[in-house]
């Protein structure tokens, strides 16, 4: 008899207090660029290093995007109109551990086993931004011989092509200086758009690269997005 869905407690937690870490993290400029940005780890906490999930779990995510309006006089009233987040999953090595994670010492601590399997990656930084370790989430499009939309072209007769593309989480945002919008989030709450959704867990840790569209098109010094991610993981029973 099924016992129904079983999920863990919410996370991540603050190691010193055990409270839910629900604050916003600013995504660094180095992670800008869906394909070529440096992967920014968003899951886990300092006590557990880069291990936050297990393969085969189902995740329920609460994702918030704060959209602060720039206070720089030169950038007044500039804000993010659309944010695109590309999820990347850190896959495990042997011994049920993420490459670079040894007894809680954190990312970048590759042992010989990790180097032999994955190499040190770009800049010799171990697991940080190593594209042999961090793998994007796929979406599989079914292309048959009856496909009439081009591109992509139809598959060969009596076959079906599984076209793999990378998943991107895209959120359209409101103007963070709109008084009606701000009124929904009295201080100390951050003005933000929130979404909740289920997602299959595809690795031991989750990271982002990102790109943004701004209300004012200009070069450099644009406001950076701020993201909060909390989650619970388990099985559907």
C-alpha positions, 0 to 999 in steps of 0.5 A, a space after each residue: 500500500 502506498 504511503 503517499 508523497 514523502 518529502 524532506 524538510 525545507 532547505 537550505 538551512 543556515 548552519 549556525 541557527 538551523 533557520 531556513 535560508 530564504 534571503 536573496 543572493 546577487 548573481 555575479 556578473 561573471 555568471 552572465 551568459 547562458 553558455 559561457 558564464 561561470 556556473 554559480 552554485 545556488 543550492 546547499 550551504 557552507 556546512 554541507 558543501 556542494 552536496 544538496 540532493 540525491 539522484 532520482 528525487 523529485 524537487 519542489 522549488 520556491 524561486 524568487 527573483 528580486 528586481 531592485 531598481 538601480 540607485 545609480 544616478 546614471 542608471 535611474 529607473 533601469 530594471 530587469 524586464 526578463 531574466 533567463 536562468 540556465 540550470 546546471 547540475 553537478 553529477 557525482 563521482 564514485 563514493 556517493 560524492 560530488 567531485 571536489 567535495 571531501 568531508 565538507 571542505 567545499 568546491 575546488 578540492 579535487 582529489 586524485 580520483 576526481 582529476 582522473 575522472 573529470 580533469 581539473 577543468 577550466 583554469 585548473 579550478 576543480 569542480 568550479 565551472 568544470 563542464 565535465 561535472 556540471 551538466 545542463 537540464 535537457 528538454 527532449 523534442 520528439 521529431 517525426 517524419 510527419 513534422 511539417 514545421 521547419 526548422 527542425 526538419 522531419 525525421 527519416 521515415 519510420 524513425 523519431 528523432 529526440 532533439 535535445 535542447 537545454 532548459 532555461 527558466 525564464 521569468 518576466 518581471 515588473 518594474 520594481 519601482 511601481 508603487 502598486 507592486 511595492 505595496 504587496 511587499 511591506 518592509 522588510 520583505 523584498 519586492 520580488 516575483 515568486 514561482 513554485 514548481 516541481 522538477 526532477 533532480 538531475 545532480 547533487 547540486 544546482 547552479 545557474 548561469 544567466 542573462 537579462 533584458 533591461 528596460 534601458 539598453 546600455 553598456 555595463 553597470 546594469 543592476 544585477 539580478 537577485 535570486 532566492 531558492 528554497 526547496 524540499 526533495 523526496 519521492 511521490 510515493 
